[in-house]
Amino acid sequence: MFAVIKTGGKQFRVAANDEITIAKLEGNPGDTVAFGSVLMLTDGEKSTIGAPFLGDITVAGEIVEQTRGEKVIAFKKRRRQNSKRKRGFRAELTVVRITEILTGGKKPEMKKGAAAPVALKAGSEAVKGKAAPKAAKSEAKAEGLDASNLSLISGVGPTIEKKLRAAGITSWNDIAAWTEADVAKWDEELKLRGRATREEWVEQARELLAGKPPRAKADQAELASGEDY
């Protein structure tokens, strides 16, 4: 049996006892993590494909170590302008050992004190389509969100997300921990033009970590339903 999961913007084919190196997840070696964004499951000759995810499948793993990738050098020179720039970058990575693939809606037993930065995917069909009670809708939207999906922060588009990941900022936890000095630093280095402050990225990251739905999705749902969230 193997599954295809999505984390850190990439897809991985995994089976029990496999070790994968992915974008950094918060946690310590030995912590349990759960991947709810499962795109496909193959058991023998039977394959099931999600649309886009399989809500009743969860892949559990254990953090082996926190590491860093090989150094990448970015060198830029402007001809006849007496201008050149050299920067080095090493991606923050996490090595995870896959422990089991759970079916039928089962959830892994999280070890005491384990850091599980990847939320479990609920995938409930009951909240799709017709309107549900306000509390149920908010809960459904907050579940199944990947902490490494920076695009869920309003104001972070593909280009900015690429800049953030290149600078080693790979999860909501990283942004939520920013101080005013950090905001000013990244605004200057990544040329954000005040967007982080204007769009309240730090507050948004903290809201997502607290389980609240993304602001953009909440605003769209409010406009569609006419209700206040």
Helices and strands as residue ranges (DSSP letters): E 2-7, E 10-14, E 19-23, E 32-35, E 38-43, E 46-49, E 58-68, E 72-78, E 83-89, E 92-102, G 125-127, H 134-142, G 150-152, H 158-166, H 172-176, H 180-189, H 195-198, H 201-209, H 215-225
